Amino acid sequence: MTRRPLVAGNWKMNGLRASLAEIEAMGAAYDDALRARADLIVCPPATLMALAGDVAARAGLGLGGQDCHAAPGGAHTGDISAEMLKDAGASYVIVGHSERRSDHGETDGDVRAKAAAALRAGLTPIICVGETRPERDAGDALTVVGAQIDGSLPADAPSHIVIAYEPVWAIGTGLTPTVDDVAAMHAFARERIEARLGRGKSAEVRILYGGSVKPSNARELLRVANVDGALVGGASLTAKDFIGVASAYR
Ligand code: PEP
C-alpha cells in the first residue's frame, strides 16, 4: 500500500497579507521532483483564507482551515463552518488540534462532530491526537491516544481522512520523541484505526507526525514506518523552512 505523503503547514494565529508572499515562494520552490513525491498544503488564519486560496491555487499548493464549527451555518458568532472554508478554496481542515482542545475545551465528541462536518462539506479532516508530558511520563501515551482515536473519528469515516499524531509536549518546544517512540505510536495508531474503520481503510489513512518538525530533523522523522507526512507549525511560516521540511521526500 503506497500512501502519498502530505506535508501540512499550520500557521496558527500568525500571518498578515504580506505573508502571502511566502506561499508564492513555496510554490516556486515546490518543483516537479517534489510534486511527484508529496502533497503540500498550507493552513493560514481565517482572515487570509480567501486570498490565500487564490495564491495557493496558482502556486499548486493545497489550502486548509485550522478549525471549523460542526454546523453548516447559523448563530455562532466568530465561528466558521466547513462549507465556508470550502467556499474559500480549502480542501482540508485541521480539527482537534491540542491548542483547540486546551484553549477551547474541545472534547473528542466535539472533534468527531467537526470531522463529520468537514466530510459533509467535501473537506478532508486532519484529526489531531496526542498525549501530554505527564501522560507520557505515567506510561499512558498509548491509552490516551487510543481513546482519542476512538472518540474523534466518525464511525463511517472514509479512508481519505488524515490523522496527525502530535505529542502536546513536542509542539513548539523543540523537543521530539525518539524515532522508536514515533514508530511505536504510529504502528499503534494504525491498528486502532483498523479496529474502528477496518483493515482496507486503515491501510490507506495517512498518519502525520507533528511536533517541532524542522528541516534538520525531518528526514529522520519522516522515514519512520507509518509516518505518512508531517503537520508543521513554526517551520511552516517561511517558504525556506517549509520546503526544507518537505524536501525530506526528494
Ligand atoms: C502544530 O502546532 O501543529 C505544530 C506541530 O507546531 P510546531 O511544529 O511549531 O511544533
Residues whose N, C-alpha, C, O or C-beta is under 5 A from the ligand:
A	BS01	PEP	N10 A170 I171 G172 T173 G210 G211 S212 V213 L231 V232 G233 G234 A235
